[in-house]
Amino acid sequence: MLWLYILLGIVLFFAIILAIPIKVCVQYKKQFFCRLRIGFVKIILYPPVPKKKKPKKKKKTEQKPAPKKEEKPNDNFLKELGLSGIVNLFTRITELAAGVLKDFFAHIIIKSFALSIKVGGKDAADTAINYGKVCSVVYPLTSAVISSMKYTHYGVDILPDFTEGAETKIEFFAIFKTRIAHLVKIVLKHGFKALKMLMELKNIKDN
């Protein structure tokens, strides 16, 4: 009977592990931030936490200049892409969502989702054109993604900024929730397809 108790203990252990909730908090406001929470454990995925350096002992006879403060690098990924690159990125995500992401999102619960885009341009006419392009891509994308998931709250706000020379600004905040059991199921079913999707997104970023 001992082997039966051991077997039940192993099954119970894996059942508890698979039931552990996972939350991902993603935010973009001038700088990208991403935090992962597994059960009660919080892990900051980005920006990376800087390692503490041990202070060096200073000699009394020598006076060293004060160390310069390290400036936090800004995440210029969206700025480097430009408006056309952002539209292209959203288009590629829309194409991928029709396949692998549809099954992936079916196991994701959106606790909160807020996307705000202020579209600018060289002048009023250019802003109006850019605004039309962004709306034609972002609204169908968010609708397709949100409709494939369970959600508590979400909102998308796109506004034109007709100020001459205004830059396009993006702010994003979202909290996603799932369980380890769902992730294991998805990895087993779509592991290779998910890897291919990530490679395509990486190519978009590199290009």
C-alpha positions in Angstrom: 0.0 0.0 0.0 3.0 2.3 0.4 3.4 2.7 -3.3 -0.2 3.8 -3.6 0.3 6.6 -1.0 3.4 7.7 -2.9 1.6 7.7 -6.2 -1.3 9.7 -4.7 1.2 12.1 -3.2 2.9 12.7 -6.6 -0.5 13.2 -8.3 -1.6 15.7 -5.6 1.8 17.5 -5.9 1.5 18.0 -9.6 -2.2 18.9 -9.3 -1.3 21.7 -6.9 1.6 22.9 -9.2 -0.7 23.0 -12.3 -3.4 24.9 -10.4 -1.0 27.8 -9.4 -2.2 31.1 -11.0 0.0 33.2 -13.2 -0.4 36.9 -13.7 1.5 39.1 -16.2 1.4 42.9 -15.8 2.5 44.8 -18.9 2.9 48.6 -19.1 4.3 51.0 -21.7 4.5 54.7 -20.9 7.7 56.2 -22.3 9.4 53.0 -21.0 8.4 49.4 -21.1 7.6 47.5 -17.9 6.7 43.8 -17.5 6.2 41.9 -14.3 5.4 38.2 -13.8 3.7 36.8 -10.8 3.6 33.0 -10.1 1.6 32.3 -7.0 3.0 34.6 -4.4 6.4 35.1 -6.2 6.9 38.4 -8.2 9.5 38.6 -10.9 10.3 41.8 -12.8 11.1 40.7 -16.4 11.8 44.2 -17.7 13.6 46.5 -17.1 16.3 44.2 -15.7 17.1 44.9 -12.0 20.7 46.3 -11.9 23.1 44.4 -9.7 24.4 46.2 -6.7 28.1 46.9 -6.9 30.3 46.7 -3.9 31.7 50.1 -3.0 35.5 50.4 -3.4 37.6 51.6 -0.6 39.0 55.0 -1.2 42.5 56.0 -0.3 42.9 59.0 2.0 45.7 60.5 -0.1 43.8 60.4 -3.4 40.6 62.2 -4.2 38.6 60.4 -6.9 35.8 62.2 -8.8 32.3 61.4 -7.8 30.9 58.5 -9.8 28.4 59.5 -12.5 24.9 58.5 -12.0 23.8 55.8 -14.4 21.0 57.0 -16.6 18.2 54.6 -17.2 18.0 53.8 -20.9 14.7 54.6 -22.5 12.8 52.0 -24.4 12.8 53.4 -27.9 11.5 50.3 -29.7 8.2 51.9 -30.8 9.8 55.2 -31.5 12.4 53.6 -33.8 9.8 51.6 -35.6 7.9 54.8 -36.6 4.3 55.0 -37.5 4.5 52.8 -40.5 6.5 50.2 -38.6 3.9 50.2 -35.8 1.1 49.7 -38.3 3.1 46.9 -39.9 3.7 45.3 -36.5 0.0 45.4 -35.7 -0.8 43.9 -39.1 1.6 40.9 -38.5 0.1 40.3 -35.1 -3.4 40.2 -36.6 -2.3 37.6 -39.1 -0.7 35.5 -36.4 -3.7 35.8 -34.1 -5.9 33.9 -36.6 -3.8 30.8 -35.9 -1.8 30.0 -32.8 -2.8 33.0 -30.8 -6.5 32.2 -31.0 -6.0 29.0 -29.1 -3.5 30.6 -26.7 -5.8 33.5 -25.9 -8.7 31.2 -25.2 -7.0 30.3 -21.9 -6.1 33.9 -20.9 -8.3 36.1 -18.7 -7.9 39.8 -19.1 -8.2 41.5 -15.7 -7.5 44.9 -17.2 -6.7 46.3 -20.6 -6.2 49.9 -21.6 -4.7 51.2 -24.8 -4.4 55.0 -25.6 -2.9 56.3 -28.8 -2.6 60.0 -29.7 -1.8 60.2 -33.4 0.2 63.1 -34.8 1.7 64.2 -38.1 3.5 67.0 -40.0 0.3 68.9 -40.4 -3.5 68.5 -40.0 -3.8 66.6 -43.3 -1.0 64.2 -42.5 -2.5 63.6 -39.0 -5.9 62.8 -40.5 -4.3 60.2 -42.9 -2.2 58.7 -40.1 -5.3 58.6 -37.8 -7.2 56.6 -40.4 -4.4 54.1 -40.9 -4.0 53.5 -37.1 -7.8 53.1 -36.6 -8.1 50.7 -39.5 -5.5 48.4 -37.9 -5.8 48.8 -34.1 -9.6 48.6 -33.7 -10.0 45.3 -35.7 -6.9 43.9 -33.9 -8.1 44.6 -30.4 -11.6 43.5 -31.3 -10.3 40.1 -32.6 -8.0 39.6 -29.7 -10.4 40.7 -26.9 -13.3 38.7 -28.3 -11.2 35.5 -28.2 -10.5 35.9 -24.4 -12.5 36.3 -21.2 -12.1 39.8 -19.9 -13.1 41.9 -16.9 -12.4 45.4 -18.3 -10.9 46.8 -21.4 -10.8 50.1 -23.3 -9.2 51.5 -26.5 -8.9 55.2 -27.0 -7.4 56.7 -30.3 -7.4 60.4 -30.7 -5.8 62.7 -33.4 -3.5 65.5 -32.4 -3.8 68.2 -35.0 -0.9 70.3 -33.6 1.6 70.9 -36.3 4.6 68.5 -36.0 2.9 66.5 -33.2 4.4 63.1 -32.4 2.4 59.9 -32.1 2.3 58.8 -28.5 1.3 55.3 -27.2 0.4 54.3 -23.6 -0.6 50.7 -22.7 -1.5 48.8 -19.6 -2.7 45.3 -19.2 -3.0 42.5 -16.7 -3.3 38.9 -18.0 -4.2 35.9 -15.9 -3.9 32.1 -16.5 -2.8 28.9 -14.8 0.3 26.7 -15.2 -2.0 23.9 -16.4 -3.1 25.9 -19.4 0.4 26.9 -20.3 1.6 23.3 -20.2 -1.3 22.3 -22.5 -0.5 25.1 -25.0 3.2 24.3 -25.0 2.5 20.6 -25.7 0.1 21.5 -28.5 1.6 24.6 -30.1 5.3 24.6 -29.1 6.8 24.7 -32.5 4.1 27.1 -33.9 4.7 29.5 -31.0 8.5 29.4 -31.6 7.9 30.3 -35.3 5.6 33.2 -34.3 8.2 34.6 -32.0 10.9 34.4 -34.7 8.6 36.3 -37.1 8.0 39.0 -34.5 11.8 39.2 -34.0 12.3 39.6 -37.7 9.8 42.5 -37.7 11.8 44.2 -34.9 15.1 43.7 -36.7 13.9 45.0 -40.0 
